[in-house]
């Protein structure tokens, strides 16, 4: 398997080189090569997991001379390679058609394979140095991909924010690894695994790991870079960033905290569960209020990261209390949700790309009625929307159901804080999932239903057979995973067994019924639900047609139930979100609505303005930015000193350091 | 330990101490000629220390180091600096530095710091190395102190070269240090001297002074 990954990395390298040399003429070969490599990754990883092979390791004489580069594939890496390969292959397929519609395809081609390669390398790295180098490769490649649309001014500020946040994250990871390695200087994960940190140091490591990986995943309050960056990137890149890169960050989280950090503390679980709940709820509230479809999807990514974090936090808490079977349940729920989110979020971002190509707009208030012009895209988008809203029989339901199973069992935790907090987080999760439904109903309804709001939407055409094929394949994947989740759960189980070896493993024996904790606990059958849903829908249709349709109704004769035919009279995106905004927005986001009514006799139009603020930005980022700029102003004095003062400063620093050494002896 | 129990140790220590004491003398000397003479003496004792180490360690290549120190640092550079000072007509200038008392106090503090620092770190190695290293570190720190308390560019150069003397002292005190290092250090001093020499003339031509304080006025900074 490692040989395969090495060969695929060479393939990505070749594709990237081709992209550098060829420019837009080689668009098709670059995406085909990347797609083939990703597909091979997914197949190889699935075979590795299904065969139950032992971890493979390799040490190459690359990188730092006395460390070398360590690589390893185990069940956890292989599962995430599977996620990466699946989403990467279909996204590349989409891009074969879509890539030519970019503003500047030459800016995307070299970095797209490099981005995939960087993410694959993170997943197989087995020492801190290779891990961080791959992590930075991934960050920089995605940063350059975001900058592909650099002509829009909002892209530039989004890219700057992304770069700053990525630096903070990798700084935290660097410190964390340093803490773990201590003075030994051996940065191989095998050596770090044995490091025994005291309670204070392991707590500090936990904090650094959460900051480092959480900032990349989009955890609140470190999420601010994610929506602008994901929205600004070309759509197939957005799909990869949202669908896969955040999962690589989740992989980092699991690798650091479940594998390397040593014995878990129960309060780690409490912190992660709380952060997950806040992330899920705030993310989806933001999502509901967006009117740009890509920003809405990006905020929904934040929400889904929250759901995954809830699962991971519960797994940590169960593991710390030696309830390893439940820990496995929570971990597998998180892993499955990571896979599911990679499928449906990629699908939705690809759908937004198809809409963008067809109508040149991401603003929902300029779309509408697209179900008539883009029927296949509408079907795929609808499947993604239903899946992400956690409705059966699609895959989002299964992972959220498993997460709830873990939450319900939170009562078994001995700590009172957790006993009381876990149900609260469960309620937050339930609210978040319901609001996700609102956000996606809004997205689907405003974009695809009603009437076109402008000419571009009215004349849109389906684009590209390959784009449709990629989206429909992802939609099918959502369906298959929802109906037969055992297929993917069987791939996630080895990772859970690897990390939590004391658990018995989930009961995946029955192909029809999913009863993870055994037959006498809750169970779910995607097939039965599918049949029931189909049957009930057919029955409902029949009943409506049979009994409701022949009721006599009175209405104006020629308006078809649509008295004012101007499209502006339809529900707008902001209008749809108004109830939610009034309930939550006034307190959480300080949302204000202002009506500017002209005086009688004045002919100017009345205006209705909505403003809301980001509480996280105002509470954390703005003060930090002010502090940094204040400090920078003060430190600026050091920039213009006389030679003698420079020397004196150096001398003082030297003496101070020597004093510290002398005293510390 | 009886007195003179180990002549190699005592002699090396004595020569190191001479170098160190001359560093103190350099620190408070305000007349340029006297300062250069003191520097020449320091270089001379450095050469003697190197020669003694060559004899004590039975390392003949250190004789070359000693010869380089003697010829260039104790004779050529001081003579050249002497000529520069006469040429620039600044031999009557007396520069104001930090007061003697505070400077000495700081210097003594630095020596104490070096001893506190070096002795525990090198507990495993021989006494010969340990004392020499402490003295050498003190000379380096005193050279730095001299550089930042002086305002005349010539005395700053002398401070810098005194600092280099400390480095050489450390290099010869450690067994098995290859000659390459010492040669490079010696030549770096030469190069620095040449650069500084050229530098002086340029400064003089441009600003008509060698007082760093006046140059700060030209940069439009300072206070």
HADDOCK unambig.tbl for C-alpha pairs under 7 A between the chains (distance, minus, plus):
assign (segid A and resid 642 and name CA) (segid B and resid 216 and name CA) 6.61 0.50 0.50
assign (segid A and resid 642 and name CA) (segid B and resid 222 and name CA) 6.33 0.50 0.50
assign (segid A and resid 644 and name CA) (segid B and resid 148 and name CA) 5.61 0.50 0.50
assign (segid A and resid 647 and name CA) (segid B and resid 148 and name CA) 6.14 0.50 0.50
assign (segid A and resid 648 and name CA) (segid B and resid 148 and name CA) 5.74 0.50 0.50
assign (segid A and resid 651 and name CA) (segid B and resid 144 and name CA) 6.91 0.50 0.50
assign (segid A and resid 662 and name CA) (segid B and resid 116 and name CA) 6.17 0.50 0.50
assign (segid A and resid 662 and name CA) (segid B and resid 117 and name CA) 4.91 0.50 0.50
